[in-house]
Amino acid sequence: MSRHERYESRDRAFSNWHRYACSQTSNMVDIDGLEYCGTRGCAKPLLLIETARDVGQDFKPTTAMRALAQAANVPAVTLLWMPADDWSPEPPHCRCQKDKMLNRDCNHGIASFRAQHVYPTRQRTWKVVDAPEIARWIDSVHVGHRMQMHAKVA
């Protein structure tokens, strides 16, 4: 994902096309996120993420993502996000997006997450986590990978 949103709009044209153009036996799910190594020449997948707005649902289907994570041997999580009180449904969602600046102190429109590990261990309960903690955890996945890369070189 590029650091900044390029077009500030999303549509469901492909999803709708797939639903109504392909047969009922052509199943598809969208994977919302794939964290990967940005080191030149690496691009190793590090983490699969399925996201959805938290509307109190008890369950988010992840069977296909779990199979993909297992085949790729990468962890996978589901993150349900709860909008912050100041969240704007239309871009920009926060001042940082408008100004295109990194700001760890901003909630960026998300009050909290409910997180659930999908692979390698399947967690059946949801854990409520604040947005900065999720950002630190994702960053730690990248740091851990870079440390492994440097250890192999040494």
C-alpha positions in Angstrom: 0.0 0.0 0.0 1.4 3.4 -0.8 1.9 5.7 2.1 -0.7 8.1 0.8 -4.1 7.4 -0.7 -3.9 8.1 -4.4 -7.5 8.7 -5.4 -9.4 9.2 -2.2 -12.3 7.0 -3.4 -13.0 3.4 -3.6 -15.7 1.6 -5.4 -17.0 -1.9 -5.5 -17.2 -2.3 -9.3 -15.0 -5.4 -9.4 -16.8 -7.0 -6.5 -20.1 -6.4 -8.1 -18.8 -7.6 -11.5 -17.5 -10.8 -9.9 -20.8 -11.5 -8.1 -22.9 -11.2 -11.2 -20.6 -12.1 -14.0 -19.0 -15.3 -12.7 -20.8 -18.5 -11.8 -21.9 -19.3 -8.3 -19.1 -21.8 -8.0 -16.5 -19.1 -8.5 -15.9 -18.0 -4.9 -13.8 -15.0 -4.0 -12.9 -13.1 -0.8 -10.9 -9.9 -0.6 -7.9 -9.8 1.6 -7.7 -6.4 3.1 -4.1 -6.3 4.0 -0.8 -8.0 3.3 2.1 -6.7 5.3 5.4 -7.4 3.4 9.0 -6.6 3.7 9.9 -3.3 1.9 13.6 -4.0 1.7 14.8 -3.9 -1.9 14.8 -7.4 -3.4 12.9 -9.0 -0.5 9.1 -8.4 -0.6 8.5 -11.4 1.7 4.9 -11.6 2.9 4.8 -11.0 6.7 1.2 -10.8 7.8 -2.3 -11.2 6.4 -5.0 -8.9 7.7 -8.8 -9.1 7.3 -10.6 -5.9 8.4 -14.2 -4.8 8.9 -16.0 -2.1 10.7 -17.0 -3.3 14.2 -20.8 -3.4 14.3 -20.9 -5.9 17.2 -20.6 -9.0 15.1 -19.5 -12.2 16.9 -18.0 -13.8 13.8 -16.0 -12.8 10.7 -15.4 -15.6 8.2 -11.7 -16.3 7.6 -11.6 -19.9 6.3 -10.0 -18.9 3.0 -7.5 -16.5 4.6 -6.5 -19.1 7.1 -5.8 -21.6 4.3 -3.8 -18.9 2.4 -1.8 -18.0 5.6 -1.0 -21.6 6.2 0.2 -22.1 2.6 2.3 -19.0 2.8 3.4 -19.8 6.3 2.6 -16.2 7.5 0.5 -15.2 10.5 -3.1 -13.9 9.9 -5.4 -11.7 12.0 -8.8 -10.2 11.9 -9.2 -6.6 13.0 -12.6 -5.2 13.5 -12.4 -1.4 13.9 -14.6 1.0 15.9 -14.8 4.5 14.5 -13.7 7.3 16.8 -16.2 10.0 17.7 -14.4 12.5 15.4 -14.1 10.1 12.5 -15.3 11.5 9.1 -16.7 8.9 6.8 -15.6 10.9 3.8 -11.9 11.5 3.2 -9.9 13.0 4.7 -10.7 10.9 7.8 -8.3 13.0 9.9 -6.0 16.0 9.7 -2.9 13.7 9.1 -4.5 12.2 6.0 -5.3 15.7 4.7 -1.7 16.9 5.4 -0.2 13.5 4.4 1.9 13.3 7.5 2.8 10.5 9.9 1.5 11.1 13.4 1.5 8.4 16.0 -0.5 10.6 18.4 -3.6 10.8 16.1 -6.3 8.1 16.2 -6.7 8.5 12.4 -10.5 7.9 12.9 -10.2 4.6 14.8 -11.1 4.4 18.5 -10.2 0.8 19.0 -10.0 -2.7 17.4 -11.3 -6.1 18.3 -8.5 -8.4 17.3 -8.5 -12.2 16.7 -5.6 -14.3 15.6 -6.5 -16.6 12.7 -3.2 -18.4 12.0 -1.0 -20.1 13.2 -3.1 -20.3 16.3 -6.8 -19.8 16.0 -8.1 -17.5 18.7 -11.8 -17.9 19.4 -12.3 -14.8 21.5 -11.9 -11.2 20.6 -9.3 -9.0 22.3 -10.1 -5.2 22.5 -6.9 -3.3 21.6 -6.4 0.4 21.1 -5.2 1.7 17.7 -1.6 2.6 18.8 -1.1 -0.9 20.2 -2.1 -2.4 16.8 0.3 -0.1 15.0 3.2 -1.0 17.4 2.4 -4.7 16.9 2.4 -4.4 13.1 5.7 -2.4 13.3 7.1 -5.2 15.5 6.4 -7.8 12.8 8.5 -5.8 10.4 11.3 -5.2 12.9 11.4 -8.9 13.8 11.7 -9.8 10.1 14.5 -7.2 9.6 16.4 -8.6 12.6 16.1 -12.1 11.1 17.4 -10.9 7.8 20.4 -9.2 9.5 21.1 -12.3 11.6 21.2 -14.5 8.4 23.7 -12.1 6.8 26.0 -12.0 9.9 
